Amino acid sequence: MSSPIQLLKQTFEDLSKANKKIARFVINNPQRASELNIEEMAAVTKTSTASISRLVKNLGYNNFREFSLALAYTQLRPSNLPIFKEINPDDTLPQIADKIFASAQRAIQDTRENIEDSEFARAVLRIINCHTLGFFGLGGSSVAALDGYHKFLRTPIPCFYYPDFDVQLMQAVKLTKDDCAIVISHSGRNMQTLKLADTLHEAGATVIGITSYPESPLAEKSDITFISSSDESNYRSEGMYSLIAQTTIVDTLFMMTSVRMGPDTEQSIQNVHRIIGETRK
């Protein structure tokens, strides 16, 4: 019989909305999931014990305890797998390229499928009506934050981004209920990022969180959350493909905002193109 994680991944697309929440949690947190009882897992996933019981039986287990033991067993197996599990040492360069492109495309597709249209609508409405839009991200996520800032500079919305944590923290405390912040973190557990989220909440700003883990502290602290899916089964490099998904989410928010703002954004973009063009003559 396949492992619990493999079974969940193989049947994921056919699961109900509630069961997908349970599956995502188990796939993303196998060690923690193996330590929870059925009541605790229901509380963490915000589902019911009945939903969990039905899910594990549909996977072929007699009860939750049998499923939990199987999950725990997989965590005890020694791992001699390479860092990039989808890449074989004898792969040709074209084969490696094809696999990496396929994984990136899969991450983007999975991300889109797991985002409700209403969440995009809520986020765009907040962004359009905010006085100031801030971008917050540290480490690898700072790349997505900077990219978002660079794009939104083309809109009439005043926005900012600072790479330094202390400066981000000082800027966060200055925001108000009329402002909006996009906070990006792959794990959603970075202590400095969570400090930023807490500070933004205390200031009253709307927090739009982008993370790969729906059960992470950042997801819970965000007013609007976008989950940047990534194929964790095929690689171990932290956030390798989630960064692509994160930037795609920000790109989508930018395009939606630009289209909805209409002529104002068009004029702003023309002004930016004009001034940049003057440096290239």
C-alpha positions, 0 to 999 in steps of 0.5 A, a space after each residue: 500500500 502506498 504511504 498516506 502522503 502518496 495516497 493524499 496526493 494521488 486523490 487530492 483533486 477528487 477530494 471535497 473542499 473540507 478534505 482538501 484542507 485536511 490533506 494540505 495540512 497532512 502533506 505540509 506537516 506530516 510529522 506534526 500530523 502524526 502526533 495529533 489525535 483526531 480531535 486535535 487535527 479537526 481543530 487545527 484544520 477547522 474541519 470535523 472528526 467525521 470528515 477526517 474519519 471519512 477521508 482516512 477510510 476512503 484512503 483504505 485505512 480502517 480508522 484514524 489510528 491506523 492512518 496515524 500509525 502509518 503516517 508516523 512510520 513514514 517519518 521514521 524511515 531513513 532518508 538517503 534521497 538526494 536534495 533534488 528528488 526529481 533529478 537523477 544523476 544521469 539525467 541529460 541537461 535537456 531532461 533537467 531543464 524539462 523537469 524544472 520547467 514542469 515543476 514550476 508550471 505545476 506550482 503555478 497551476 496548483 496555486 491558481 486552483 487553490 485560490 478563490 476568486 473572491 479572495 482576489 476581489 477582496 484584495 484588489 478592493 483593499 489595494 485600490 482604496 488604500 492610501 499607502 501600499 507596503 511590501 514586506 518580505 525577508 530572505 528569499 521572500 524579499 525578492 517577491 516583495 521587491 518585484 511587487 513594489 517595482 510593478 506597483 510603482 507604475 500605478 498611482 498608489 503610493 507604495 514602498 519597500 525596504 530590504 532591511 528588517 528594522 526599517 520595515 518594522 519602523 515603516 509598519 508601525 507608521 501605517 494606519 487603518 487606511 493602509 494595506 500591506 502585502 507580507 510574503 513568507 514561504 514558511 509563514 513562521 519566520 519570527 521577524 516576519 510575524 513581528 511585522 504582521 503583529 505590528 501591522 495589525 496593531 497599527 490597523 493596516 490590512 494584511 494580505 499574506 502570501 505563504 506556502 503553508 495554510 496552517 502557518 502563523 502568518 496565514 492565521 494573522 492575515 486578513 486575506 491569505 494567498 497560498 503559494 503552492 509548491 511541489 514539496 514531494 519533488 525537492 527540498 530546496 526551501 521555497 525553490 518553486 514557491 517564489 515563482 508562485 508568489 511572484 505570479 500572485 503579486 503579478 495577478 494582483 497588479 494586473 487586476 488593480 491596473 485594469 480596475 483603476 483604468 485611466 489613472 493607471 494608464 496615465 501613471 504607466 505612461 509617465 513612468 515609461 516616459 521618464 525611464 525612456 529619457 535615460 535611454 536616449 
